[in-house]
Amino acid sequence: MADESQLTMRSLEFWGPGEEELARKLKERNVSVKPAGTVQRAVFQDESSLQDCLCKLEELTAEKVFVREAETPPDSGFSTR
């Protein structure tokens, strides 16, 4: 059975012209970010952290980024597919 931290983690995939800037700024905020195939994947500790990021996207990067919420697998949320 997954522990409680795995049940609350949320992932966000993003790509586009501003993805490198967004990845850098999220890392500065102690968010785990890694490449996942052709996109970047950020793993947040809980729903409120994810929502906070979404609300502040314009502050984090002036360039366009496309985002989608991604399923977070129990192994840390990162995929190389």
Backbone torsions as a table, in degrees:
resi	resn	phi	psi	omega
1	MET	NA	140.4	-179.7
2	ALA	-71.4	144.9	177.1
3	ASP	-78.0	171.3	-173.5
4	GLU	-60.9	-37.0	-179.3
5	SER	-64.4	-34.4	178.2
6	GLN	-70.8	-30.2	-179.6
7	LEU	-73.1	-26.6	-176.2
8	THR	-98.5	-12.5	-178.9
9	MET	-65.2	143.9	179.2
10	ARG	-129.2	144.8	179.7
11	SER	-118.9	148.8	177.8
12	LEU	-131.7	126.9	174.3
13	GLU	-101.2	141.8	179.2
14	PHE	-146.9	153.3	-178.3
15	TRP	-158.3	165.5	178.5
16	GLY	123.0	-175.7	-175.4
17	PRO	-55.9	-32.3	-177.4
18	GLY	-95.9	10.3	-173.2
19	GLU	-64.5	-38.3	-179.2
20	GLU	-67.3	-42.2	178.1
21	GLU	-64.4	-44.2	179.4
22	LEU	-63.2	-43.1	178.7
23	ALA	-59.6	-44.6	-179.3
24	ARG	-62.5	-45.1	-177.9
25	LYS	-69.3	-35.0	176.4
26	LEU	-66.5	-40.4	177.4
27	LYS	-61.9	-37.5	176.7
28	GLU	-62.1	-25.7	178.7
29	ARG	-94.9	16.5	177.9
30	ASN	63.8	33.7	173.5
31	VAL	-97.8	134.1	177.6
32	SER	-72.7	124.0	179.4
33	VAL	-133.1	130.7	177.5
34	LYS	-145.2	153.7	173.5
35	PRO	-64.5	143.2	176.9
36	ALA	-136.7	84.3	-175.4
37	GLY	73.4	-121.5	-178.3
38	THR	-95.4	6.1	-179.3
39	VAL	-125.9	171.4	171.3
40	GLN	-100.9	145.6	177.0
41	ARG	-124.7	126.5	176.4
42	ALA	-108.8	135.4	179.6
43	VAL	-113.0	122.8	-178.9
44	PHE	-104.5	149.1	-176.9
45	GLN	-71.3	-24.2	-178.6
46	ASP	-159.4	171.8	-178.6
47	GLU	-60.8	-39.7	-177.4
48	SER	-66.4	-35.1	176.6
49	SER	-65.5	-41.0	177.3
50	LEU	-63.6	-47.1	-179.6
51	GLN	-62.6	-38.6	177.7
52	ASP	-60.7	-43.5	178.3
53	CYS	-61.8	-46.5	-179.1
54	LEU	-61.4	-38.4	179.7
55	CYS	-68.9	-26.0	-175.6
56	LYS	-106.5	15.7	-177.1
57	LEU	-55.9	-41.6	-179.2
58	GLU	-63.9	-30.6	177.2
59	GLU	-75.3	-28.8	-175.4
60	LEU	-81.9	-31.1	177.8
61	THR	-152.4	138.7	177.9
62	ALA	-86.7	-13.6	-179.0
63	GLU	-90.6	160.0	-179.0
64	LYS	-70.9	134.6	170.2
65	VAL	-134.0	146.5	175.3
66	PHE	-103.3	137.2	-177.1
67	VAL	-131.9	152.7	171.5
68	ARG	-152.4	144.9	175.2
69	GLU	-74.5	140.6	-177.7
70	ALA	-121.3	153.4	175.9
71	GLU	-69.6	136.7	180.0
72	THR	-101.1	107.3	177.8
73	PRO	-69.3	155.9	-177.5
74	PRO	-61.2	-16.9	-175.3
75	ASP	-83.0	14.2	176.5
76	SER	118.7	-4.1	175.3
77	GLY	89.4	1.4	-177.6
78	PHE	-106.5	144.8	-179.3
79	SER	-135.9	149.4	177.0
80	THR	-112.1	14.1	179.3
81	ARG	-64.7	NA	NA
